[in-house]
Amino acid sequence: MLILQRKKGQELTIGENICVTVLDVGNDWVKLAIEAPRDVSILRSELIEAASANKEAASISLSPGSISKINELLQIKKDSGDN
């Protein structure tokens, strides 16, 4: 792992076509601007973790019986809310 110090307004270059500029610095945050080709994916780590959790949740399969039971419970909830 390479560790660098940069000041506000300074840049660093990754490879030939990615440029990272330090826009602003606070007590516990840094605002960065990243210039990169459109085919380069740039994601915050928390978004990668959330996407992974969503994929896992989406891969859970329910039996037709489970789906029917959920629909029944939703209908009961809806009917009881109409009073």
N, CA, C and O atoms as a GROMACS GRO file, in nm:
protein
  332
    1MET      N    1   0.085  -0.117   0.000
    1MET     CA    2   0.000   0.000   0.000
    1MET      C    3   0.090   0.124   0.000
    1MET      O    4   0.185   0.133   0.077
    2LEU      N    5   0.057   0.216  -0.087
    2LEU     CA    6   0.128   0.343  -0.094
    2LEU      C    7   0.050   0.446  -0.014
    2LEU      O    8  -0.071   0.460  -0.032
    3ILE      N    9   0.117   0.518   0.074
    3ILE     CA   10   0.053   0.622   0.154
    3ILE      C   11   0.113   0.756   0.115
    3ILE      O   12   0.235   0.774   0.117
    4LEU      N   13   0.027   0.851   0.078
    4LEU     CA   14   0.071   0.982   0.032
    4LEU      C   15   0.005   1.092   0.114
    4LEU      O   16  -0.105   1.074   0.166
    5GLN      N   17   0.072   1.204   0.124
    5GLN     CA   18   0.011   1.325   0.180
    5GLN      C   19  -0.005   1.424   0.067
    5GLN      O   20   0.088   1.445  -0.012
    6ARG      N   21  -0.120   1.484   0.058
    6ARG     CA   22  -0.148   1.585  -0.044
    6ARG      C   23  -0.216   1.702   0.025
    6ARG      O   24  -0.287   1.683   0.124
    7LYS      N   25  -0.195   1.820  -0.025
    7LYS     CA   26  -0.261   1.939   0.026
    7LYS      C   27  -0.375   1.977  -0.067
    7LYS      O   28  -0.382   1.930  -0.181
    8LYS      N   29  -0.463   2.061  -0.017
    8LYS     CA   30  -0.575   2.110  -0.097
    8LYS      C   31  -0.522   2.167  -0.229
    8LYS      O   32  -0.429   2.248  -0.232
    9GLY      N   33  -0.585   2.122  -0.339
    9GLY     CA   34  -0.546   2.168  -0.472
    9GLY      C   35  -0.441   2.082  -0.539
    9GLY      O   36  -0.420   2.094  -0.660
   10GLN      N   37  -0.376   1.993  -0.464
   10GLN     CA   38  -0.274   1.908  -0.524
   10GLN      C   39  -0.338   1.786  -0.590
   10GLN      O   40  -0.449   1.746  -0.554
   11GLU      N   41  -0.267   1.729  -0.685
   11GLU     CA   42  -0.318   1.616  -0.762
   11GLU      C   43  -0.223   1.498  -0.750
   11GLU      O   44  -0.108   1.512  -0.710
   12LEU      N   45  -0.276   1.382  -0.786
   12LEU     CA   46  -0.192   1.266  -0.809
   12LEU      C   47  -0.248   1.192  -0.930
   12LEU      O   48  -0.368   1.195  -0.956
   13THR      N   49  -0.160   1.128  -1.001
   13THR     CA   50  -0.198   1.058  -1.123
   13THR      C   51  -0.180   0.909  -1.103
   13THR      O   52  -0.079   0.863  -1.050
   14ILE      N   53  -0.280   0.833  -1.147
   14ILE     CA   54  -0.276   0.687  -1.141
   14ILE      C   55  -0.274   0.637  -1.284
   14ILE      O   56  -0.366   0.664  -1.362
   15GLY      N   57  -0.170   0.565  -1.319
   15GLY     CA   58  -0.158   0.520  -1.458
   15GLY      C   59  -0.142   0.640  -1.549
   15GLY      O   60  -0.085   0.742  -1.511
   16GLU      N   61  -0.194   0.626  -1.671
   16GLU     CA   62  -0.180   0.734  -1.768
   16GLU      C   63  -0.303   0.822  -1.777
   16GLU      O   64  -0.296   0.933  -1.830
   17ASN      N   65  -0.418   0.775  -1.725
   17ASN     CA   66  -0.540   0.849  -1.754
   17ASN      C   67  -0.635   0.867  -1.634
   17ASN      O   68  -0.754   0.891  -1.653
   18ILE      N   69  -0.584   0.854  -1.512
   18ILE     CA   70  -0.666   0.879  -1.394
   18ILE      C   71  -0.597   0.986  -1.310
   18ILE      O   72  -0.480   0.973  -1.274
   19CYS      N   73  -0.672   1.092  -1.280
   19CYS     CA   74  -0.619   1.203  -1.201
   19CYS      C   75  -0.709   1.226  -1.080
   19CYS      O   76  -0.831   1.238  -1.095
   20VAL      N   77  -0.650   1.232  -0.962
   20VAL     CA   78  -0.723   1.257  -0.838
   20VAL      C   79  -0.675   1.392  -0.783
   20VAL      O   80  -0.556   1.413  -0.763
   21THR      N   81  -0.771   1.482  -0.759
   21THR     CA   82  -0.740   1.615  -0.707
   21THR      C   83  -0.804   1.631  -0.569
   21THR      O   84  -0.920   1.596  -0.550
   22VAL      N   85  -0.728   1.683  -0.473
   22VAL     CA   86  -0.782   1.713  -0.341
   22VAL      C   87  -0.851   1.849  -0.350
   22VAL      O   88  -0.786   1.951  -0.370
   23LEU      N   89  -0.984   1.850  -0.336
   23LEU     CA   90  -1.061   1.974  -0.346
   23LEU      C   91  -1.072   2.046  -0.213
   23LEU      O   92  -1.061   2.169  -0.208
   24ASP      N   93  -1.092   1.971  -0.106
   24ASP     CA   94  -1.113   2.032   0.025
   24ASP      C   95  -1.079   1.931   0.133
   24ASP      O   96  -1.086   1.810   0.110
   25VAL      N   97  -1.044   1.980   0.250
   25VAL     CA   98  -1.008   1.894   0.362
   25VAL      C   99  -1.075   1.949   0.487
   25VAL      O  100  -1.069   2.069   0.515
   26GLY      N  101  -1.141   1.860   0.563
   26GLY     CA  102  -1.202   1.898   0.690
   26GLY      C  103  -1.136   1.822   0.803
   26GLY      O  104  -1.034   1.756   0.784
   27ASN      N  105  -1.195   1.830   0.922
   27ASN     CA  106  -1.139   1.760   1.038
   27ASN      C  107  -1.136   1.610   1.019
   27ASN      O  108  -1.036   1.545   1.052
   28ASP      N  109  -1.244   1.554   0.966
   28ASP     CA  110  -1.251   1.408   0.951
   28ASP      C  111  -1.300   1.366   0.813
   28ASP      O  112  -1.359   1.260   0.798
   29TRP      N  113  -1.276   1.450   0.712
   29TRP     CA  114  -1.318   1.416   0.576
   29TRP      C  115  -1.226   1.482   0.474
   29TRP      O  116  -1.155   1.578   0.504
   30VAL      N  117  -1.229   1.428   0.353
   30VAL     CA  118  -1.155   1.483   0.240
   30VAL      C  119  -1.247   1.480   0.119
   30VAL      O  120  -1.313   1.380   0.095
   31LYS      N  121  -1.252   1.589   0.044
   31LYS     CA  122  -1.332   1.592  -0.080
   31LYS      C  123  -1.235   1.577  -0.197
   31LYS      O  124  -1.142   1.656  -0.214
   32LEU      N  125  -1.259   1.473  -0.278
   32LEU     CA  126  -1.173   1.442  -0.391
   32LEU      C  127  -1.248   1.458  -0.522
   32LEU      O  128  -1.369   1.434  -0.528
   33ALA      N  129  -1.177   1.498  -0.625
   33ALA     CA  130  -1.230   1.496  -0.762
   33ALA      C  131  -1.149   1.391  -0.837
   33ALA      O  132  -1.026   1.390  -0.831
   34ILE      N  133  -1.218   1.302  -0.907
   34ILE     CA  134  -1.150   1.195  -0.978
   34ILE      C  135  -1.186   1.205  -1.126
   34ILE      O  136  -1.303   1.197  -1.163
   35GLU      N  137  -1.085   1.221  -1.209
   35GLU     CA  138  -1.104   1.221  -1.354
   35GLU      C  139  -1.053   1.087  -1.405
   35GLU      O  140  -0.938   1.050  -1.384
   36ALA      N  141  -1.142   1.015  -1.474
   36ALA     CA  142  -1.106   0.882  -1.525
   36ALA      C  143  -1.193   0.853  -1.647
   36ALA      O  144  -1.299   0.913  -1.663
   37PRO      N  145  -1.148   0.762  -1.732
   37PRO     CA  146  -1.232   0.722  -1.845
   37PRO      C  147  -1.364   0.663  -1.796
   37PRO      O  148  -1.371   0.609  -1.686
   38ARG      N  149  -1.467   0.674  -1.878
   38ARG     CA  150  -1.600   0.625  -1.840
   38ARG      C  151  -1.602   0.475  -1.811
   38ARG      O  152  -1.686   0.429  -1.734
   39ASP      N  153  -1.512   0.400  -1.870
   39ASP     CA  154  -1.514   0.255  -1.848
   39ASP      C  155  -1.446   0.214  -1.717
   39ASP      O  156  -1.443   0.096  -1.684
   40VAL      N  157  -1.392   0.310  -1.644
   40VAL     CA  158  -1.330   0.282  -1.514
   40VAL      C  159  -1.436   0.300  -1.406
   40VAL      O  160  -1.493   0.409  -1.391
   41SER      N  161  -1.463   0.196  -1.331
   41SER     CA  162  -1.563   0.199  -1.225
   41SER      C  163  -1.501   0.261  -1.099
   41SER      O  164  -1.396   0.219  -1.053
   42ILE      N  165  -1.570   0.364  -1.045
   42ILE     CA  166  -1.524   0.429  -0.923
   42ILE      C  167  -1.640   0.424  -0.824
   42ILE      O  168  -1.743   0.489  -0.845
   43LEU      N  169  -1.625   0.348  -0.717
   43LEU     CA  170  -1.731   0.332  -0.617
   43LEU      C  171  -1.674   0.349  -0.477
   43LEU      O  172  -1.561   0.311  -0.450
   44ARG      N  173  -1.755   0.407  -0.389
   44ARG     CA  174  -1.718   0.411  -0.247
   44ARG      C  175  -1.732   0.269  -0.192
   44ARG      O  176  -1.819   0.194  -0.236
   45SER      N  177  -1.648   0.234  -0.097
   45SER     CA  178  -1.648   0.097  -0.044
   45SER      C  179  -1.782   0.060   0.018
   45SER      O  180  -1.824  -0.055   0.009
   46GLU      N  181  -1.851   0.157   0.083
   46GLU     CA  182  -1.979   0.124   0.144
   46GLU      C  183  -2.084   0.089   0.038
   46GLU      O  184  -2.177   0.013   0.067
   47LEU      N  185  -2.071   0.144  -0.082
   47LEU     CA  186  -2.165   0.108  -0.190
   47LEU      C  187  -2.139  -0.033  -0.241
   47LEU      O  188  -2.232  -0.106  -0.277
   48ILE      N  189  -2.012  -0.071  -0.245
   48ILE     CA  190  -1.978  -0.207  -0.287
   48ILE      C  191  -2.034  -0.307  -0.186
   48ILE      O  192  -2.089  -0.410  -0.225
   49GLU      N  193  -2.022  -0.276  -0.056
   49GLU     CA  194  -2.076  -0.365   0.048
   49GLU      C  195  -2.227  -0.373   0.040
   49GLU      O  196  -2.284  -0.481   0.054
   50ALA      N  197  -2.294  -0.259   0.016
   50ALA     CA  198  -2.440  -0.258   0.005
   50ALA      C  199  -2.485  -0.337  -0.118
   50ALA      O  200  -2.583  -0.411  -0.112
   51ALA      N  201  -2.414  -0.321  -0.228
   51ALA     CA  202  -2.449  -0.394  -0.350
   51ALA      C  203  -2.434  -0.544  -0.328
   51ALA      O  204  -2.515  -0.623  -0.376
   52SER      N  205  -2.330  -0.582  -0.256
   52SER     CA  206  -2.308  -0.723  -0.226
   52SER      C  207  -2.421  -0.778  -0.140
   52SER      O  208  -2.470  -0.888  -0.164
   53ALA      N  209  -2.462  -0.701  -0.040
   53ALA     CA  210  -2.572  -0.744   0.048
   53ALA      C  211  -2.703  -0.753  -0.031
   53ALA      O  212  -2.781  -0.846  -0.010
   54ASN      N  213  -2.726  -0.659  -0.122
   54ASN     CA  214  -2.847  -0.662  -0.205
   54ASN      C  215  -2.848  -0.784  -0.297
   54ASN      O  216  -2.952  -0.847  -0.315
   55LYS      N  217  -2.732  -0.816  -0.354
   55LYS     CA  218  -2.723  -0.935  -0.441
   55LYS      C  219  -2.756  -1.060  -0.362
   55LYS      O  220  -2.828  -1.148  -0.409
   56GLU      N  221  -2.703  -1.067  -0.240
   56GLU     CA  222  -2.727  -1.184  -0.156
   56GLU      C  223  -2.876  -1.195  -0.122
   56GLU      O  224  -2.933  -1.303  -0.128
   57ALA      N  225  -2.938  -1.082  -0.087
   57ALA     CA  226  -3.080  -1.082  -0.053
   57ALA      C  227  -3.164  -1.120  -0.175
   57ALA      O  228  -3.263  -1.192  -0.162
   58ALA      N  229  -3.125  -1.073  -0.292
   58ALA     CA  230  -3.201  -1.102  -0.414
   58ALA      C  231  -3.188  -1.248  -0.455
   58ALA      O  232  -3.274  -1.301  -0.525
   59SER      N  233  -3.081  -1.313  -0.412
   59SER     CA  234  -3.060  -1.452  -0.453
   59SER      C  235  -3.139  -1.551  -0.368
   59SER      O  236  -3.145  -1.670  -0.400
   60ILE      N  237  -3.200  -1.503  -0.259
   60ILE     CA  238  -3.280  -1.591  -0.174
   60ILE      C  239  -3.409  -1.625  -0.247
   60ILE      O  240  -3.481  -1.536  -0.291
   61SER      N  241  -3.437  -1.752  -0.259
   61SER     CA  242  -3.559  -1.791  -0.329
   61SER      C  243  -3.665  -1.835  -0.227
   61SER      O  244  -3.635  -1.900  -0.127
   62LEU      N  245  -3.787  -1.796  -0.256
   62LEU     CA  246  -3.899  -1.833  -0.170
   62LEU      C  247  -3.984  -1.936  -0.241
   62LEU      O  248  -4.000  -1.934  -0.363
   63SER      N  249  -4.038  -2.026  -0.164
   63SER     CA  250  -4.128  -2.125  -0.222
   63SER      C  251  -4.261  -2.058  -0.254
   63SER      O  252  -4.294  -1.956  -0.194
   64PRO      N  253  -4.338  -2.114  -0.346
   64PRO     CA  254  -4.470  -2.058  -0.377
   64PRO      C  255  -4.558  -2.049  -0.252
   64PRO      O  256  -4.637  -1.955  -0.239
   65GLY      N  257  -4.546  -2.144  -0.161
   65GLY     CA  258  -4.624  -2.141  -0.037
   65GLY      C  259  -4.587  -2.022   0.049
   65GLY      O  260  -4.674  -1.959   0.109
   66SER      N  261  -4.458  -1.991   0.056
   66SER     CA  262  -4.413  -1.875   0.134
   66SER      C  263  -4.466  -1.746   0.075
   66SER      O  264  -4.509  -1.656   0.148
   67ILE      N  265  -4.463  -1.737  -0.056
   67ILE     CA  266  -4.513  -1.617  -0.124
   67ILE      C  267  -4.662  -1.600  -0.099
   67ILE      O  268  -4.709  -1.489  -0.074
   68SER      N  269  -4.737  -1.710  -0.105
   68SER     CA  270  -4.882  -1.704  -0.079
   68SER      C  271  -4.908  -1.658   0.063
   68SER      O  272  -4.998  -1.577   0.086
   69LYS      N  273  -4.831  -1.709   0.159
   69LYS     CA  274  -4.849  -1.671   0.300
   69LYS      C  275  -4.820  -1.522   0.319
   69LYS      O  276  -4.892  -1.454   0.391
   70ILE      N  277  -4.716  -1.473   0.256
   70ILE     CA  278  -4.683  -1.330   0.265
   70ILE      C  279  -4.796  -1.247   0.207
   70ILE      O  280  -4.835  -1.146   0.265
   71ASN      N  281  -4.848  -1.288   0.092
   71ASN     CA  282  -4.960  -1.216   0.030
   71ASN      C  283  -5.082  -1.216   0.122
   71ASN      O  284  -5.151  -1.115   0.134
   72GLU      N  285  -5.110  -1.329   0.186
   72GLU     CA  286  -5.222  -1.338   0.281
   72GLU      C  287  -5.203  -1.238   0.395
   72GLU      O  288  -5.296  -1.165   0.430
   73LEU      N  289  -5.084  -1.236   0.453
   73LEU     CA  290  -5.056  -1.147   0.564
   73LEU      C  291  -5.068  -1.000   0.522
   73LEU      O  292  -5.119  -0.918   0.598
   74LEU      N  293  -5.022  -0.969   0.403
   74LEU     CA  294  -5.034  -0.832   0.354
   74LEU      C  295  -5.180  -0.794   0.332
   74LEU      O  296  -5.220  -0.682   0.361
   75GLN      N  297  -5.259  -0.888   0.282
   75GLN     CA  298  -5.402  -0.861   0.260
   75GLN      C  299  -5.474  -0.840   0.393
   75GLN      O  300  -5.558  -0.751   0.405
   76ILE      N  301  -5.440  -0.922   0.494
   76ILE     CA  302  -5.500  -0.908   0.627
   76ILE      C  303  -5.465  -0.770   0.683
   76ILE      O  304  -5.552  -0.701   0.737
   77LYS      N  305  -5.340  -0.729   0.670
   77LYS     CA  306  -5.295  -0.599   0.720
   77LYS      C  307  -5.371  -0.488   0.647
   77LYS      O  308  -5.415  -0.391   0.710
   78LYS      N  309  -5.386  -0.501   0.516
   78LYS     CA  310  -5.456  -0.400   0.436
   78LYS      C  311  -5.603  -0.392   0.478
   78LYS      O  312  -5.657  -0.283   0.495
   79ASP      N  313  -5.667  -0.508   0.494
   79ASP     CA  314  -5.808  -0.512   0.531
   79ASP      C  315  -5.831  -0.452   0.670
   79ASP      O  316  -5.929  -0.382   0.692
   80SER      N  317  -5.741  -0.480   0.763
   80SER     CA  318  -5.759  -0.428   0.899
   80SER      C  319  -5.732  -0.278   0.905
   80SER      O  320  -5.779  -0.211   0.997
   81GLY      N  321  -5.659  -0.224   0.809
   81GLY     CA  322  -5.632  -0.081   0.806
   81GLY      C  323  -5.744   0.000   0.746
   81GLY      O  324  -5.744   0.123   0.758
   82ASP      N  325  -5.840  -0.064   0.682
   82ASP     CA  326  -5.951   0.007   0.616
   82ASP      C  327  -6.059   0.049   0.713
   82ASP      O  328  -6.144   0.131   0.678
   83ASN      N  329  -6.060  -0.006   0.835
   83ASN     CA  330  -6.168   0.023   0.931
   83ASN      C  331  -6.161   0.162   0.985
   83ASN      O  332  -6.245   0.201   1.066
   0.00000   0.00000   0.00000
